Amino acid sequence: MQEKYIRLLKVMLESNGEVLNSQELSEQIGISQRTVLRYIKEIKAEGDEKVFRVDTWKGRGYYLNVLDRAKFRELLNTDEDAADREVKEVLFRLLLEPTCKLDDLAEILHYSRAGMTRIVEKTQIELENHGFRLLNKPYIGYFISGNEIHIRNNLYQILEKQGIEELAAVFAVSLERINAVRDYIGQELSKKSVKVFT
């Protein structure tokens, strides 16, 4: 199950059986009410009715009905790395583009400004762990400050861990072109004895 749904289901689970409306859910998750409504519609369509069900209480909101607790816990913990997918996406954008505005990031990831601000704060911590700083200039946006070689090495490291299909989709180019670029970068780095930082 996708992380965006898991976050919504976790909030509903933590409500201890309370009925929550779209506004309450949007405030707790940091996404727009419209996005909450879309996610709930998608969960109802894709969810496993033997494990859980999202019931609509007209005029009141939504209620999570867990039918198989063990399987539901498994469902929520299927991908622990998924919790940081948004941070990874923001890092990827920041490493690829000179600047990124908060509104643009929020639109790409379907978050409200408040939700996107929380993700950017997590991204800032992640960058600081690698020796970078995340700066924000009015009318320009966010950008990474740090040693250019280290920034390139980190981008290379992220690209190296991506699947070929994911890279082709991100850059909107053919798989052959992605492989050629990867090979070229690898050869250039080894020629110059540049170590890729881990």
Short mmCIF file of the C-alpha atoms (twelve columns), coordinates in Angstrom:
data_MODEL
# 
_entry.id   MODEL 
# 
loop_
_atom_site.group_PDB 
_atom_site.id 
_atom_site.type_symbol 
_atom_site.label_atom_id 
_atom_site.label_alt_id 
_atom_site.label_comp_id 
_atom_site.label_asym_id 
_atom_site.label_seq_id 
_atom_site.Cartn_x 
_atom_site.Cartn_y 
_atom_site.Cartn_z 
_atom_site.pdbx_PDB_model_num 
ATOM 1   C CA . MET A 1   0.000   0.000  0.000   1 
ATOM 2   C CA . GLN A 2   1.248   3.472  -0.866  1 
ATOM 3   C CA . GLU A 3   2.710   5.640  1.898   1 
ATOM 4   C CA . LYS A 4   0.203   8.448  1.303   1 
ATOM 5   C CA . TYR A 5   -2.613  6.044  2.239   1 
ATOM 6   C CA . ILE A 6   -0.689  4.553  5.158   1 
ATOM 7   C CA . ARG A 7   -0.287  7.989  6.774   1 
ATOM 8   C CA . LEU A 8   -4.029  8.605  6.489   1 
ATOM 9   C CA . LEU A 9   -4.908  5.177  7.906   1 
ATOM 10  C CA . LYS A 10  -2.470  5.616  10.817  1 
ATOM 11  C CA . VAL A 11  -4.119  8.902  11.798  1 
ATOM 12  C CA . MET A 12  -7.543  7.247  11.661  1 
ATOM 13  C CA . LEU A 13  -6.267  4.303  13.708  1 
ATOM 14  C CA . GLU A 14  -4.771  6.611  16.351  1 
ATOM 15  C CA . SER A 15  -8.145  8.364  16.742  1 
ATOM 16  C CA . ASN A 16  -9.273  5.356  18.863  1 
ATOM 17  C CA . GLY A 17  -12.547 4.808  17.070  1 
ATOM 18  C CA . GLU A 18  -13.510 8.465  16.691  1 
ATOM 19  C CA . VAL A 19  -15.210 9.640  13.516  1 
ATOM 20  C CA . LEU A 20  -12.971 12.233 11.794  1 
ATOM 21  C CA . ASN A 21  -14.069 14.625 9.066   1 
ATOM 22  C CA . SER A 22  -11.937 15.670 6.092   1 
ATOM 23  C CA . GLN A 23  -10.886 18.942 7.757   1 
ATOM 24  C CA . GLU A 24  -9.618  17.177 10.897  1 
ATOM 25  C CA . LEU A 25  -7.764  14.608 8.781   1 
ATOM 26  C CA . SER A 26  -6.222  17.289 6.552   1 
ATOM 27  C CA . GLU A 27  -4.955  19.251 9.572   1 
ATOM 28  C CA . GLN A 28  -3.416  16.184 11.210  1 
ATOM 29  C CA . ILE A 29  -1.707  14.919 8.057   1 
ATOM 30  C CA . GLY A 30  -0.815  18.276 6.513   1 
ATOM 31  C CA . ILE A 31  -2.563  17.826 3.177   1 
ATOM 32  C CA . SER A 32  -5.560  19.604 1.666   1 
ATOM 33  C CA . GLN A 33  -9.158  18.487 2.350   1 
ATOM 34  C CA . ARG A 34  -9.549  17.797 -1.334  1 
ATOM 35  C CA . THR A 35  -6.572  15.435 -1.265  1 
ATOM 36  C CA . VAL A 36  -7.995  13.676 1.830   1 
ATOM 37  C CA . LEU A 37  -11.265 13.075 -0.032  1 
ATOM 38  C CA . ARG A 38  -9.375  11.733 -3.049  1 
ATOM 39  C CA . TYR A 39  -7.241  9.404  -0.876  1 
ATOM 40  C CA . ILE A 40  -10.320 8.050  0.928   1 
ATOM 41  C CA . LYS A 41  -12.026 7.363  -2.407  1 
ATOM 42  C CA . GLU A 42  -8.870  5.563  -3.637  1 
ATOM 43  C CA . ILE A 43  -8.505  3.584  -0.384  1 
ATOM 44  C CA . LYS A 44  -12.124 2.435  -0.639  1 
ATOM 45  C CA . ALA A 45  -11.464 1.292  -4.219  1 
ATOM 46  C CA . GLU A 46  -8.098  -0.394 -3.548  1 
ATOM 47  C CA . GLY A 47  -8.392  -1.518 0.089   1 
ATOM 48  C CA . ASP A 48  -8.635  -5.143 1.201   1 
ATOM 49  C CA . GLU A 49  -12.169 -5.466 2.610   1 
ATOM 50  C CA . LYS A 50  -11.169 -8.596 4.550   1 
ATOM 51  C CA . VAL A 51  -8.589  -6.563 6.502   1 
ATOM 52  C CA . PHE A 52  -10.162 -3.110 6.962   1 
ATOM 53  C CA . ARG A 53  -12.906 -0.814 5.751   1 
ATOM 54  C CA . VAL A 54  -13.310 2.974  5.781   1 
ATOM 55  C CA . ASP A 55  -16.927 3.752  6.605   1 
ATOM 56  C CA . THR A 56  -18.550 7.090  5.796   1 
ATOM 57  C CA . TRP A 57  -20.881 8.533  8.424   1 
ATOM 58  C CA . LYS A 58  -22.955 11.075 6.566   1 
ATOM 59  C CA . GLY A 59  -22.580 14.568 7.991   1 
ATOM 60  C CA . ARG A 60  -19.953 13.431 10.531  1 
ATOM 61  C CA . GLY A 61  -16.931 12.049 8.702   1 
ATOM 62  C CA . TYR A 62  -15.006 8.811  8.337   1 
ATOM 63  C CA . TYR A 63  -14.446 5.826  10.569  1 
ATOM 64  C CA . LEU A 64  -11.771 3.137  10.232  1 
ATOM 65  C CA . ASN A 65  -13.162 -0.336 10.829  1 
ATOM 66  C CA . VAL A 66  -10.293 -2.849 11.270  1 
ATOM 67  C CA . LEU A 67  -11.468 -6.408 10.660  1 
ATOM 68  C CA . ASP A 68  -8.137  -8.277 10.967  1 
ATOM 69  C CA . ARG A 69  -5.738  -6.489 13.340  1 
ATOM 70  C CA . ALA A 70  -2.683  -8.678 12.601  1 
ATOM 71  C CA . LYS A 71  -2.940  -8.270 8.834   1 
ATOM 72  C CA . PHE A 72  -3.701  -4.560 9.211   1 
ATOM 73  C CA . ARG A 73  -0.505  -4.063 11.273  1 
ATOM 74  C CA . GLU A 74  1.423   -5.933 8.560   1 
ATOM 75  C CA . LEU A 75  -0.129  -3.698 5.933   1 
ATOM 76  C CA . LEU A 76  0.976   -0.543 7.778   1 
ATOM 77  C CA . ASN A 77  4.524   -1.815 8.300   1 
ATOM 78  C CA . THR A 78  5.150   -3.248 4.826   1 
ATOM 79  C CA . ASP A 79  7.721   -0.626 3.857   1 
ATOM 80  C CA . GLU A 80  9.530   1.215  6.638   1 
ATOM 81  C CA . ASP A 81  11.537  3.259  4.138   1 
ATOM 82  C CA . ALA A 82  8.298   4.538  2.654   1 
ATOM 83  C CA . ALA A 83  8.008   7.069  5.502   1 
ATOM 84  C CA . ASP A 84  10.948  8.947  4.012   1 
ATOM 85  C CA . ARG A 85  9.872   8.795  0.367   1 
ATOM 86  C CA . GLU A 86  8.753   12.416 0.372   1 
ATOM 87  C CA . VAL A 87  12.079  13.527 1.877   1 
ATOM 88  C CA . LYS A 88  13.909  11.556 -0.814  1 
ATOM 89  C CA . GLU A 89  11.776  13.178 -3.526  1 
ATOM 90  C CA . VAL A 90  12.500  16.671 -2.165  1 
ATOM 91  C CA . LEU A 91  16.241  15.877 -1.925  1 
ATOM 92  C CA . PHE A 92  16.194  14.618 -5.489  1 
ATOM 93  C CA . ARG A 93  14.518  17.820 -6.723  1 
ATOM 94  C CA . LEU A 94  16.924  20.020 -4.758  1 
ATOM 95  C CA . LEU A 95  19.958  18.171 -6.101  1 
ATOM 96  C CA . LEU A 96  18.699  18.317 -9.696  1 
ATOM 97  C CA . GLU A 97  17.371  21.869 -9.850  1 
ATOM 98  C CA . PRO A 98  19.095  25.115 -8.839  1 
ATOM 99  C CA . THR A 99  16.131  26.237 -6.697  1 
ATOM 100 C CA . CYS A 100 12.750  24.866 -5.643  1 
ATOM 101 C CA . LYS A 101 9.863   26.950 -4.348  1 
ATOM 102 C CA . LEU A 102 7.707   25.581 -1.539  1 
ATOM 103 C CA . ASP A 103 4.514   25.932 -3.587  1 
ATOM 104 C CA . ASP A 104 6.054   23.973 -6.482  1 
ATOM 105 C CA . LEU A 105 7.132   21.152 -4.161  1 
ATOM 106 C CA . ALA A 106 3.688   21.109 -2.526  1 
ATOM 107 C CA . GLU A 107 2.047   20.823 -5.942  1 
ATOM 108 C CA . ILE A 108 4.348   18.008 -7.103  1 
ATOM 109 C CA . LEU A 109 3.823   15.947 -3.931  1 
ATOM 110 C CA . HIS A 110 0.143   16.924 -3.412  1 
ATOM 111 C CA . TYR A 111 0.626   18.507 0.023   1 
ATOM 112 C CA . SER A 112 -0.639  21.637 1.692   1 
ATOM 113 C CA . ARG A 113 1.928   24.354 2.459   1 
ATOM 114 C CA . ALA A 114 1.929   23.292 6.141   1 
ATOM 115 C CA . GLY A 115 2.506   19.638 5.264   1 
ATOM 116 C CA . MET A 116 5.239   20.546 2.799   1 
ATOM 117 C CA . THR A 117 6.934   22.726 5.425   1 
ATOM 118 C CA . ARG A 118 7.192   19.692 7.734   1 
ATOM 119 C CA . ILE A 119 8.732   17.597 4.949   1 
ATOM 120 C CA . VAL A 120 11.218  20.384 4.133   1 
ATOM 121 C CA . GLU A 121 12.229  20.484 7.824   1 
ATOM 122 C CA . LYS A 122 12.941  16.723 7.713   1 
ATOM 123 C CA . THR A 123 14.861  17.245 4.469   1 
ATOM 124 C CA . GLN A 124 16.935  19.951 6.138   1 
ATOM 125 C CA . ILE A 125 17.934  17.520 8.921   1 
ATOM 126 C CA . GLU A 126 18.854  14.884 6.325   1 
ATOM 127 C CA . LEU A 127 21.015  17.409 4.436   1 
ATOM 128 C CA . GLU A 128 22.750  18.524 7.646   1 
ATOM 129 C CA . ASN A 129 23.662  14.873 8.297   1 
ATOM 130 C CA . HIS A 130 25.564  14.983 4.976   1 
ATOM 131 C CA . GLY A 131 27.267  18.306 5.718   1 
ATOM 132 C CA . PHE A 132 24.986  20.545 3.619   1 
ATOM 133 C CA . ARG A 133 22.724  23.448 4.474   1 
ATOM 134 C CA . LEU A 134 19.287  24.094 3.052   1 
ATOM 135 C CA . LEU A 135 18.845  27.796 2.397   1 
ATOM 136 C CA . ASN A 136 15.707  29.665 1.425   1 
ATOM 137 C CA . LYS A 137 15.683  33.057 -0.267  1 
ATOM 138 C CA . PRO A 138 12.475  35.040 -0.803  1 
ATOM 139 C CA . TYR A 139 11.208  34.938 -4.414  1 
ATOM 140 C CA . ILE A 140 13.929  32.403 -5.307  1 
ATOM 141 C CA . GLY A 141 13.167  29.321 -3.219  1 
ATOM 142 C CA . TYR A 142 15.126  26.579 -1.493  1 
ATOM 143 C CA . PHE A 143 18.605  25.535 -2.557  1 
ATOM 144 C CA . ILE A 144 21.448  23.440 -1.192  1 
ATOM 145 C CA . SER A 145 24.556  25.172 0.082   1 
ATOM 146 C CA . GLY A 146 27.742  23.150 0.330   1 
ATOM 147 C CA . ASN A 147 30.777  21.813 -1.491  1 
ATOM 148 C CA . GLU A 148 29.840  21.349 -5.162  1 
ATOM 149 C CA . ILE A 149 31.779  18.072 -5.476  1 
ATOM 150 C CA . HIS A 150 30.001  16.616 -2.442  1 
ATOM 151 C CA . ILE A 151 26.635  17.720 -3.866  1 
ATOM 152 C CA . ARG A 152 27.405  15.983 -7.177  1 
ATOM 153 C CA . ASN A 153 28.594  12.842 -5.394  1 
ATOM 154 C CA . ASN A 154 25.380  12.684 -3.381  1 
ATOM 155 C CA . LEU A 155 23.297  13.132 -6.524  1 
ATOM 156 C CA . TYR A 156 25.289  10.354 -8.185  1 
ATOM 157 C CA . GLN A 157 24.720  8.139  -5.147  1 
ATOM 158 C CA . ILE A 158 20.953  8.730  -5.279  1 
ATOM 159 C CA . LEU A 159 20.897  8.058  -9.040  1 
ATOM 160 C CA . GLU A 160 22.940  4.896  -8.578  1 
ATOM 161 C CA . LYS A 161 20.343  3.490  -6.151  1 
ATOM 162 C CA . GLN A 162 17.375  4.264  -8.417  1 
ATOM 163 C CA . GLY A 163 15.938  1.670  -10.726 1 
ATOM 164 C CA . ILE A 164 16.515  2.296  -14.430 1 
ATOM 165 C CA . GLU A 165 12.787  2.642  -15.080 1 
ATOM 166 C CA . GLU A 166 12.456  5.264  -12.290 1 
ATOM 167 C CA . LEU A 167 15.316  7.278  -13.763 1 
ATOM 168 C CA . ALA A 168 13.868  7.123  -17.252 1 
ATOM 169 C CA . ALA A 169 10.557  8.436  -15.904 1 
ATOM 170 C CA . VAL A 170 12.198  11.245 -13.882 1 
ATOM 171 C CA . PHE A 171 14.308  12.485 -16.782 1 
ATOM 172 C CA . ALA A 172 11.753  11.611 -19.501 1 
ATOM 173 C CA . VAL A 173 14.395  9.866  -21.637 1 
ATOM 174 C CA . SER A 174 14.939  6.342  -22.942 1 
ATOM 175 C CA . LEU A 175 16.465  3.536  -20.881 1 
ATOM 176 C CA . GLU A 176 19.390  3.366  -23.323 1 
ATOM 177 C CA . ARG A 177 20.194  7.035  -22.736 1 
ATOM 178 C CA . ILE A 178 20.085  6.580  -18.935 1 
ATOM 179 C CA . ASN A 179 22.495  3.615  -19.177 1 
ATOM 180 C CA . ALA A 180 24.834  5.597  -21.411 1 
ATOM 181 C CA . VAL A 181 24.898  8.532  -18.977 1 
ATOM 182 C CA . ARG A 182 25.471  6.237  -16.000 1 
ATOM 183 C CA . ASP A 183 28.361  4.476  -17.769 1 
ATOM 184 C CA . TYR A 184 29.920  7.784  -18.809 1 
ATOM 185 C CA . ILE A 185 29.751  9.206  -15.269 1 
ATOM 186 C CA . GLY A 186 31.200  6.013  -13.809 1 
ATOM 187 C CA . GLN A 187 34.112  6.024  -16.306 1 
ATOM 188 C CA . GLU A 188 34.863  9.717  -15.722 1 
ATOM 189 C CA . LEU A 189 34.887  9.264  -11.963 1 
ATOM 190 C CA . SER A 190 37.204  6.273  -12.138 1 
ATOM 191 C CA . LYS A 191 39.551  8.100  -14.576 1 
ATOM 192 C CA . LYS A 192 39.855  10.969 -12.129 1 
ATOM 193 C CA . SER A 193 40.031  8.623  -9.128  1 
ATOM 194 C CA . VAL A 194 37.093  10.397 -7.569  1 
ATOM 195 C CA . LYS A 195 35.556  8.447  -4.748  1 
ATOM 196 C CA . VAL A 196 31.767  8.383  -4.535  1 
ATOM 197 C CA . PHE A 197 30.919  9.213  -0.931  1 
ATOM 198 C CA . THR A 198 28.633  6.831  0.970   1 
# 
